[in-house]
Amino acid sequence: MSGDKIPEDHVAELADCFAAHAPGVFGYACVLACGDRALAEDLVQSAFVAAAGHWPTVRCLCDAQRVSWLYTTVGHLAVSVFRQHDAFRGRLQQLEALYRPPSPDTHAEAVSGIALERCWQAIQALPPQQHAVAVMRWLLAMTNGEIAAELRIAEGTVAAHLSAVRVKLRAGLGPYDPFGGEDGGSS
């Protein structure tokens, strides 16, 4: 009967039951919900919705049995809410851990910043054509072919300039080498 509409004569009985017992059921729900009034109100509402769904049975109970049925229903509903909250609390901790940004690695960030600054200082001190090749390759992310076409030089010359620049950078940067021991291929 949970999805069916209750008969009109039962509506008045249910309303009388609500008027008579809702305050006491609410007090009990407040105790179960540790004073959380909103949760207690939700529990009472859910208990009376359940009573409406089972009204043909609940209406036949004596007053004491009806009150007991409502209190038991509120208790079961509260346990369900507590279980959901516990499950959610566990999932919330997992979600927070999953999406928490990593702890900053200030040492690595400082070393990287120093390396980058020294790298660009070294590039600015290069001869003009090597400087242009380095900027086009590493700042503008152009390929060797694109650089060669733009500067009207051979691709082999671009590769030679990049190789020479890498040697100068490695020599000047020492432990701050941004190339990390790469062989200097096409980067």
CNS distance restraints for C-alpha pairs under 8 A (distance, minus, plus):
assign (resid   1 and name CA) (resid   5 and name CA) 7.83 0.50 0.50
assign (resid   1 and name CA) (resid  53 and name CA) 5.63 0.50 0.50
assign (resid   1 and name CA) (resid  54 and name CA) 6.91 0.50 0.50
assign (resid   2 and name CA) (resid  50 and name CA) 7.80 0.50 0.50
assign (resid   2 and name CA) (resid  52 and name CA) 7.78 0.50 0.50
assign (resid   2 and name CA) (resid  53 and name CA) 4.37 0.50 0.50
assign (resid   2 and name CA) (resid  54 and name CA) 7.18 0.50 0.50
assign (resid   3 and name CA) (resid  53 and name CA) 7.49 0.50 0.50
assign (resid   4 and name CA) (resid  53 and name CA) 7.87 0.50 0.50
assign (resid   6 and name CA) (resid  10 and name CA) 6.43 0.50 0.50
assign (resid   6 and name CA) (resid  11 and name CA) 6.76 0.50 0.50
assign (resid   6 and name CA) (resid  52 and name CA) 7.26 0.50 0.50
assign (resid   6 and name CA) (resid  53 and name CA) 7.82 0.50 0.50
assign (resid   6 and name CA) (resid  55 and name CA) 7.96 0.50 0.50
assign (resid   7 and name CA) (resid  11 and name CA) 6.62 0.50 0.50
assign (resid   8 and name CA) (resid  12 and name CA) 7.21 0.50 0.50
assign (resid   9 and name CA) (resid  13 and name CA) 6.95 0.50 0.50
assign (resid  10 and name CA) (resid  14 and name CA) 6.10 0.50 0.50
assign (resid  10 and name CA) (resid  55 and name CA) 7.66 0.50 0.50
assign (resid  11 and name CA) (resid  15 and name CA) 6.10 0.50 0.50
assign (resid  12 and name CA) (resid  16 and name CA) 6.16 0.50 0.50
assign (resid  13 and name CA) (resid  17 and name CA) 6.16 0.50 0.50
assign (resid  13 and name CA) (resid  59 and name CA) 7.74 0.50 0.50
assign (resid  14 and name CA) (resid  18 and name CA) 6.12 0.50 0.50
assign (resid  14 and name CA) (resid  52 and name CA) 7.00 0.50 0.50
assign (resid  14 and name CA) (resid  55 and name CA) 7.74 0.50 0.50
assign (resid  15 and name CA) (resid  19 and name CA) 6.17 0.50 0.50
assign (resid  16 and name CA) (resid  20 and name CA) 6.10 0.50 0.50
assign (resid  17 and name CA) (resid  21 and name CA) 5.96 0.50 0.50
assign (resid  17 and name CA) (resid  22 and name CA) 7.75 0.50 0.50
assign (resid  18 and name CA) (resid  22 and name CA) 5.09 0.50 0.50
assign (resid  18 and name CA) (resid  48 and name CA) 7.37 0.50 0.50
assign (resid  19 and name CA) (resid  23 and name CA) 7.80 0.50 0.50
assign (resid  21 and name CA) (resid  25 and name CA) 6.14 0.50 0.50
assign (resid  21 and name CA) (resid  67 and name CA) 6.96 0.50 0.50
assign (resid  22 and name CA) (resid  26 and name CA) 5.83 0.50 0.50
assign (resid  22 and name CA) (resid  44 and name CA) 7.07 0.50 0.50
assign (resid  23 and name CA) (resid  27 and name CA) 6.30 0.50 0.50
assign (resid  24 and name CA) (resid  28 and name CA) 6.35 0.50 0.50
assign (resid  25 and name CA) (resid  29 and name CA) 6.07 0.50 0.50
assign (resid  25 and name CA) (resid  44 and name CA) 6.56 0.50 0.50
assign (resid  25 and name CA) (resid  67 and name CA) 7.95 0.50 0.50
assign (resid  25 and name CA) (resid  70 and name CA) 7.11 0.50 0.50
assign (resid  25 and name CA) (resid  71 and name CA) 6.31 0.50 0.50
assign (resid  25 and name CA) (resid  74 and name CA) 7.77 0.50 0.50
assign (resid  26 and name CA) (resid  30 and name CA) 6.07 0.50 0.50
assign (resid  26 and name CA) (resid  40 and name CA) 6.19 0.50 0.50
assign (resid  26 and name CA) (resid  41 and name CA) 6.67 0.50 0.50
assign (resid  26 and name CA) (resid  44 and name CA) 5.96 0.50 0.50
assign (resid  27 and name CA) (resid  31 and name CA) 6.47 0.50 0.50
assign (resid  28 and name CA) (resid  32 and name CA) 6.40 0.50 0.50
assign (resid  28 and name CA) (resid  71 and name CA) 7.36 0.50 0.50
assign (resid  29 and name CA) (resid  33 and name CA) 5.97 0.50 0.50
assign (resid  29 and name CA) (resid  40 and name CA) 4.79 0.50 0.50
assign (resid  29 and name CA) (resid  41 and name CA) 7.67 0.50 0.50
assign (resid  29 and name CA) (resid  43 and name CA) 6.58 0.50 0.50
assign (resid  29 and name CA) (resid  44 and name CA) 6.92 0.50 0.50
assign (resid  29 and name CA) (resid  74 and name CA) 6.62 0.50 0.50
assign (resid  29 and name CA) (resid  75 and name CA) 7.72 0.50 0.50
assign (resid  29 and name CA) (resid  78 and name CA) 7.91 0.50 0.50
assign (resid  30 and name CA) (resid  34 and name CA) 5.99 0.50 0.50
assign (resid  30 and name CA) (resid  35 and name CA) 4.85 0.50 0.50
assign (resid  30 and name CA) (resid  36 and name CA) 6.27 0.50 0.50
assign (resid  30 and name CA) (resid  37 and name CA) 6.19 0.50 0.50
assign (resid  30 and name CA) (resid  39 and name CA) 7.83 0.50 0.50
assign (resid  30 and name CA) (resid  40 and name CA) 5.05 0.50 0.50
assign (resid  31 and name CA) (resid  35 and name CA) 6.04 0.50 0.50
assign (resid  32 and name CA) (resid  40 and name CA) 7.80 0.50 0.50
assign (resid  32 and name CA) (resid  75 and name CA) 7.47 0.50 0.50
assign (resid  32 and name CA) (resid  78 and name CA) 6.93 0.50 0.50
assign (resid  33 and name CA) (resid  37 and name CA) 7.61 0.50 0.50
assign (resid  33 and name CA) (resid  39 and name CA) 6.38 0.50 0.50
assign (resid  33 and name CA) (resid  40 and name CA) 5.99 0.50 0.50
assign (resid  33 and name CA) (resid  78 and name CA) 7.33 0.50 0.50
assign (resid  35 and name CA) (resid  40 and name CA) 7.70 0.50 0.50
assign (resid  36 and name CA) (resid  40 and name CA) 6.16 0.50 0.50
assign (resid  37 and name CA) (resid  41 and name CA) 6.05 0.50 0.50
assign (resid  38 and name CA) (resid  42 and name CA) 6.25 0.50 0.50
assign (resid  39 and name CA) (resid  43 and name CA) 6.15 0.50 0.50
assign (resid  40 and name CA) (resid  44 and name CA) 6.25 0.50 0.50
assign (resid  41 and name CA) (resid  45 and name CA) 6.12 0.50 0.50
assign (resid  42 and name CA) (resid  46 and name CA) 6.05 0.50 0.50
assign (resid  43 and name CA) (resid  47 and name CA) 6.06 0.50 0.50
assign (resid  43 and name CA) (resid  74 and name CA) 5.85 0.50 0.50
assign (resid  43 and name CA) (resid  77 and name CA) 6.49 0.50 0.50
assign (resid  43 and name CA) (resid  78 and name CA) 6.82 0.50 0.50
assign (resid  44 and name CA) (resid  48 and name CA) 6.27 0.50 0.50
assign (resid  44 and name CA) (resid  74 and name CA) 6.61 0.50 0.50
assign (resid  45 and name CA) (resid  49 and name CA) 6.16 0.50 0.50
assign (resid  46 and name CA) (resid  50 and name CA) 6.12 0.50 0.50
assign (resid  46 and name CA) (resid  74 and name CA) 7.82 0.50 0.50
assign (resid  46 and name CA) (resid  77 and name CA) 7.76 0.50 0.50
assign (resid  47 and name CA) (resid  51 and name CA) 6.15 0.50 0.50
assign (resid  47 and name CA) (resid  70 and name CA) 6.22 0.50 0.50
assign (resid  47 and name CA) (resid  73 and name CA) 5.80 0.50 0.50
assign (resid  47 and name CA) (resid  74 and name CA) 5.68 0.50 0.50
assign (resid  47 and name CA) (resid  77 and name CA) 7.65 0.50 0.50
assign (resid  48 and name CA) (resid  52 and name CA) 6.09 0.50 0.50
assign (resid  48 and name CA) (resid  70 and name CA) 7.52 0.50 0.50
assign (resid  49 and name CA) (resid  53 and name CA) 6.35 0.50 0.50
assign (resid  50 and name CA) (resid  54 and name CA) 6.29 0.50 0.50
assign (resid  50 and name CA) (resid  73 and name CA) 7.98 0.50 0.50
assign (resid  51 and name CA) (resid  55 and name CA) 5.43 0.50 0.50
assign (resid  51 and name CA) (resid  58 and name CA) 6.58 0.50 0.50
assign (resid  51 and name CA) (resid  70 and name CA) 7.49 0.50 0.50
assign (resid  54 and name CA) (resid  58 and name CA) 6.05 0.50 0.50
assign (resid  55 and name CA) (resid  59 and name CA) 5.44 0.50 0.50
assign (resid  56 and name CA) (resid  60 and name CA) 6.88 0.50 0.50
assign (resid  57 and name CA) (resid  61 and name CA) 7.12 0.50 0.50
assign (resid  58 and name CA) (resid  66 and name CA) 6.25 0.50 0.50
assign (resid  58 and name CA) (resid  69 and name CA) 7.80 0.50 0.50
assign (resid  59 and name CA) (resid  66 and name CA) 7.63 0.50 0.50
assign (resid  61 and name CA) (resid  65 and name CA) 5.59 0.50 0.50
assign (resid  61 and name CA) (resid  66 and name CA) 5.56 0.50 0.50
assign (resid  62 and name CA) (resid  66 and name CA) 6.09 0.50 0.50
assign (resid  63 and name CA) (resid  67 and name CA) 6.26 0.50 0.50
assign (resid  64 and name CA) (resid  68 and name CA) 6.16 0.50 0.50
assign (resid  65 and name CA) (resid  69 and name CA) 6.03 0.50 0.50
assign (resid  66 and name CA) (resid  70 and name CA) 6.25 0.50 0.50
assign (resid  67 and name CA) (resid  71 and name CA) 6.17 0.50 0.50
assign (resid  68 and name CA) (resid  72 and name CA) 6.00 0.50 0.50
assign (resid  69 and name CA) (resid  73 and name CA) 6.05 0.50 0.50
assign (resid  70 and name CA) (resid  74 and name CA) 6.12 0.50 0.50
assign (resid  71 and name CA) (resid  75 and name CA) 6.12 0.50 0.50
assign (resid  72 and name CA) (resid  76 and name CA) 6.23 0.50 0.50
assign (resid  73 and name CA) (resid  77 and name CA) 6.10 0.50 0.50
assign (resid  74 and name CA) (resid  78 and name CA) 6.04 0.50 0.50
assign (resid  75 and name CA) (resid  79 and name CA) 6.28 0.50 0.50
assign (resid  76 and name CA) (resid  80 and name CA) 6.33 0.50 0.50
assign (resid  77 and name CA) (resid  81 and name CA) 6.28 0.50 0.50
assign (resid  78 and name CA) (resid  82 and name CA) 6.13 0.50 0.50
assign (resid  79 and name CA) (resid  83 and name CA) 6.16 0.50 0.50
assign (resid  80 and name CA) (resid  84 and name CA) 6.19 0.50 0.50
assign (resid  81 and name CA) (resid  85 and name CA) 6.09 0.50 0.50
assign (resid  82 and name CA) (resid  86 and name CA) 6.13 0.50 0.50
assign (resid  83 and name CA) (resid  87 and name CA) 6.12 0.50 0.50
assign (resid  84 and name CA) (resid  88 and name CA) 5.96 0.50 0.50
assign (resid  85 and name CA) (resid  89 and name CA) 5.89 0.50 0.50
assign (resid  86 and name CA) (resid  90 and name CA) 6.29 0.50 0.50
assign (resid  87 and name CA) (resid  91 and name CA) 6.26 0.50 0.50
assign (resid  88 and name CA) (resid  92 and name CA) 5.83 0.50 0.50
assign (resid  89 and name CA) (resid  93 and name CA) 6.35 0.50 0.50
assign (resid  90 and name CA) (resid  94 and name CA) 6.48 0.50 0.50
assign (resid  91 and name CA) (resid  95 and name CA) 6.07 0.50 0.50
assign (resid  92 and name CA) (resid  96 and name CA) 6.04 0.50 0.50
assign (resid  93 and name CA) (resid  97 and name CA) 6.16 0.50 0.50
assign (resid  94 and name CA) (resid  98 and name CA) 6.09 0.50 0.50
assign (resid  95 and name CA) (resid  99 and name CA) 6.14 0.50 0.50
assign (resid  96 and name CA) (resid 100 and name CA) 5.58 0.50 0.50
assign (resid 105 and name CA) (resid 109 and name CA) 6.16 0.50 0.50
assign (resid 106 and name CA) (resid 110 and name CA) 5.92 0.50 0.50
assign (resid 107 and name CA) (resid 111 and name CA) 6.15 0.50 0.50
assign (resid 108 and name CA) (resid 112 and name CA) 5.95 0.50 0.50
assign (resid 109 and name CA) (resid 113 and name CA) 6.01 0.50 0.50
assign (resid 110 and name CA) (resid 114 and name CA) 6.16 0.50 0.50
assign (resid 111 and name CA) (resid 115 and name CA) 6.08 0.50 0.50
assign (resid 111 and name CA) (resid 176 and name CA) 6.93 0.50 0.50
assign (resid 112 and name CA) (resid 116 and name CA) 6.07 0.50 0.50
assign (resid 112 and name CA) (resid 176 and name CA) 7.51 0.50 0.50
assign (resid 112 and name CA) (resid 178 and name CA) 7.97 0.50 0.50
assign (resid 113 and name CA) (resid 117 and name CA) 6.13 0.50 0.50
assign (resid 114 and name CA) (resid 118 and name CA) 6.09 0.50 0.50
assign (resid 114 and name CA) (resid 176 and name CA) 7.38 0.50 0.50
assign (resid 115 and name CA) (resid 119 and name CA) 5.88 0.50 0.50
assign (resid 115 and name CA) (resid 173 and name CA) 7.01 0.50 0.50
assign (resid 115 and name CA) (resid 176 and name CA) 4.94 0.50 0.50
assign (resid 115 and name CA) (resid 177 and name CA) 6.79 0.50 0.50
assign (resid 115 and name CA) (resid 178 and name CA) 6.50 0.50 0.50
assign (resid 116 and name CA) (resid 120 and name CA) 6.25 0.50 0.50
assign (resid 116 and name CA) (resid 178 and name CA) 7.54 0.50 0.50
assign (resid 117 and name CA) (resid 121 and name CA) 6.19 0.50 0.50
assign (resid 118 and name CA) (resid 122 and name CA) 6.07 0.50 0.50
assign (resid 118 and name CA) (resid 173 and name CA) 6.78 0.50 0.50
assign (resid 119 and name CA) (resid 123 and name CA) 6.21 0.50 0.50
assign (resid 119 and name CA) (resid 169 and name CA) 6.58 0.50 0.50
assign (resid 119 and name CA) (resid 173 and name CA) 7.12 0.50 0.50
assign (resid 119 and name CA) (resid 178 and name CA) 7.88 0.50 0.50
assign (resid 120 and name CA) (resid 124 and name CA) 6.08 0.50 0.50
assign (resid 121 and name CA) (resid 125 and name CA) 6.46 0.50 0.50
assign (resid 122 and name CA) (resid 126 and name CA) 6.63 0.50 0.50
assign (resid 122 and name CA) (resid 168 and name CA) 7.94 0.50 0.50
assign (resid 122 and name CA) (resid 169 and name CA) 6.57 0.50 0.50
assign (resid 122 and name CA) (resid 172 and name CA) 7.38 0.50 0.50
assign (resid 123 and name CA) (resid 131 and name CA) 5.84 0.50 0.50
assign (resid 123 and name CA) (resid 134 and name CA) 7.01 0.50 0.50
assign (resid 123 and name CA) (resid 135 and name CA) 7.87 0.50 0.50
assign (resid 123 and name CA) (resid 165 and name CA) 7.82 0.50 0.50
assign (resid 123 and name CA) (resid 169 and name CA) 7.85 0.50 0.50
assign (resid 124 and name CA) (resid 131 and name CA) 6.49 0.50 0.50
assign (resid 125 and name CA) (resid 131 and name CA) 7.72 0.50 0.50
assign (resid 126 and name CA) (resid 130 and name CA) 6.02 0.50 0.50
assign (resid 126 and name CA) (resid 131 and name CA) 5.22 0.50 0.50
assign (resid 126 and name CA) (resid 165 and name CA) 7.89 0.50 0.50
assign (resid 127 and name CA) (resid 131 and name CA) 5.96 0.50 0.50
assign (resid 128 and name CA) (resid 132 and name CA) 6.16 0.50 0.50
assign (resid 129 and name CA) (resid 133 and name CA) 6.20 0.50 0.50
assign (resid 130 and name CA) (resid 134 and name CA) 6.07 0.50 0.50
assign (resid 130 and name CA) (resid 161 and name CA) 5.62 0.50 0.50
assign (resid 130 and name CA) (resid 162 and name CA) 7.32 0.50 0.50
assign (resid 130 and name CA) (resid 165 and name CA) 6.85 0.50 0.50
assign (resid 131 and name CA) (resid 135 and name CA) 6.11 0.50 0.50
assign (resid 132 and name CA) (resid 136 and name CA) 6.04 0.50 0.50
assign (resid 133 and name CA) (resid 137 and name CA) 6.05 0.50 0.50
assign (resid 133 and name CA) (resid 147 and name CA) 6.73 0.50 0.50
assign (resid 133 and name CA) (resid 158 and name CA) 6.69 0.50 0.50
assign (resid 133 and name CA) (resid 161 and name CA) 6.99 0.50 0.50
assign (resid 133 and name CA) (resid 162 and name CA) 6.99 0.50 0.50
assign (resid 134 and name CA) (resid 138 and name CA) 5.90 0.50 0.50
assign (resid 134 and name CA) (resid 139 and name CA) 7.60 0.50 0.50
assign (resid 134 and name CA) (resid 162 and name CA) 6.57 0.50 0.50
assign (resid 134 and name CA) (resid 165 and name CA) 7.31 0.50 0.50
assign (resid 135 and name CA) (resid 139 and name CA) 5.00 0.50 0.50
assign (resid 135 and name CA) (resid 140 and name CA) 6.48 0.50 0.50
assign (resid 136 and name CA) (resid 140 and name CA) 4.83 0.50 0.50
assign (resid 136 and name CA) (resid 141 and name CA) 6.29 0.50 0.50
assign (resid 136 and name CA) (resid 142 and name CA) 5.65 0.50 0.50
assign (resid 136 and name CA) (resid 147 and name CA) 6.60 0.50 0.50
assign (resid 137 and name CA) (resid 141 and name CA) 4.83 0.50 0.50
assign (resid 137 and name CA) (resid 142 and name CA) 4.90 0.50 0.50
assign (resid 137 and name CA) (resid 143 and name CA) 6.46 0.50 0.50
assign (resid 137 and name CA) (resid 144 and name CA) 7.33 0.50 0.50
assign (resid 137 and name CA) (resid 147 and name CA) 7.40 0.50 0.50
assign (resid 137 and name CA) (resid 187 and name CA) 7.81 0.50 0.50
assign (resid 138 and name CA) (resid 142 and name CA) 7.53 0.50 0.50
assign (resid 142 and name CA) (resid 146 and name CA) 5.93 0.50 0.50
assign (resid 142 and name CA) (resid 147 and name CA) 6.31 0.50 0.50
assign (resid 143 and name CA) (resid 147 and name CA) 6.23 0.50 0.50
assign (resid 144 and name CA) (resid 148 and name CA) 6.06 0.50 0.50
assign (resid 144 and name CA) (resid 155 and name CA) 5.95 0.50 0.50
assign (resid 144 and name CA) (resid 158 and name CA) 6.16 0.50 0.50
assign (resid 144 and name CA) (resid 159 and name CA) 6.94 0.50 0.50
assign (resid 145 and name CA) (resid 149 and name CA) 6.18 0.50 0.50
assign (resid 145 and name CA) (resid 155 and name CA) 5.83 0.50 0.50
assign (resid 146 and name CA) (resid 150 and name CA) 6.10 0.50 0.50
assign (resid 147 and name CA) (resid 151 and name CA) 6.03 0.50 0.50
assign (resid 147 and name CA) (resid 155 and name CA) 7.81 0.50 0.50
assign (resid 147 and name CA) (resid 158 and name CA) 7.11 0.50 0.50
assign (resid 148 and name CA) (resid 152 and name CA) 5.49 0.50 0.50
assign (resid 148 and name CA) (resid 153 and name CA) 4.88 0.50 0.50
assign (resid 148 and name CA) (resid 154 and name CA) 5.53 0.50 0.50
assign (resid 148 and name CA) (resid 155 and name CA) 5.24 0.50 0.50
assign (resid 148 and name CA) (resid 157 and name CA) 7.90 0.50 0.50
assign (resid 148 and name CA) (resid 158 and name CA) 6.26 0.50 0.50
assign (resid 149 and name CA) (resid 153 and name CA) 6.70 0.50 0.50
assign (resid 149 and name CA) (resid 154 and name CA) 7.93 0.50 0.50
assign (resid 153 and name CA) (resid 157 and name CA) 6.53 0.50 0.50
assign (resid 153 and name CA) (resid 158 and name CA) 7.28 0.50 0.50
assign (resid 154 and name CA) (resid 158 and name CA) 6.58 0.50 0.50
assign (resid 155 and name CA) (resid 159 and name CA) 6.23 0.50 0.50
assign (resid 156 and name CA) (resid 160 and name CA) 6.09 0.50 0.50
assign (resid 157 and name CA) (resid 161 and name CA) 6.12 0.50 0.50
assign (resid 158 and name CA) (resid 162 and name CA) 6.21 0.50 0.50
assign (resid 159 and name CA) (resid 163 and name CA) 6.12 0.50 0.50
assign (resid 159 and name CA) (resid 186 and name CA) 7.94 0.50 0.50
assign (resid 160 and name CA) (resid 164 and name CA) 6.16 0.50 0.50
assign (resid 161 and name CA) (resid 165 and name CA) 6.07 0.50 0.50
assign (resid 162 and name CA) (resid 166 and name CA) 6.12 0.50 0.50
assign (resid 163 and name CA) (resid 167 and name CA) 6.36 0.50 0.50
assign (resid 163 and name CA) (resid 184 and name CA) 6.65 0.50 0.50
assign (resid 164 and name CA) (resid 168 and name CA) 6.34 0.50 0.50
assign (resid 165 and name CA) (resid 169 and name CA) 6.06 0.50 0.50
assign (resid 166 and name CA) (resid 170 and name CA) 6.01 0.50 0.50
assign (resid 166 and name CA) (resid 184 and name CA) 7.19 0.50 0.50
assign (resid 167 and name CA) (resid 171 and name CA) 6.15 0.50 0.50
assign (resid 168 and name CA) (resid 172 and name CA) 6.10 0.50 0.50
assign (resid 169 and name CA) (resid 173 and name CA) 5.80 0.50 0.50
assign (resid 169 and name CA) (resid 177 and name CA) 7.35 0.50 0.50
assign (resid 170 and name CA) (resid 174 and name CA) 5.83 0.50 0.50
assign (resid 170 and name CA) (resid 177 and name CA) 5.64 0.50 0.50
assign (resid 170 and name CA) (resid 179 and name CA) 7.97 0.50 0.50
assign (resid 173 and name CA) (resid 177 and name CA) 5.30 0.50 0.50
assign (resid 177 and name CA) (resid 181 and name CA) 7.84 0.50 0.50
assign (resid 179 and name CA) (resid 184 and name CA) 7.91 0.50 0.50
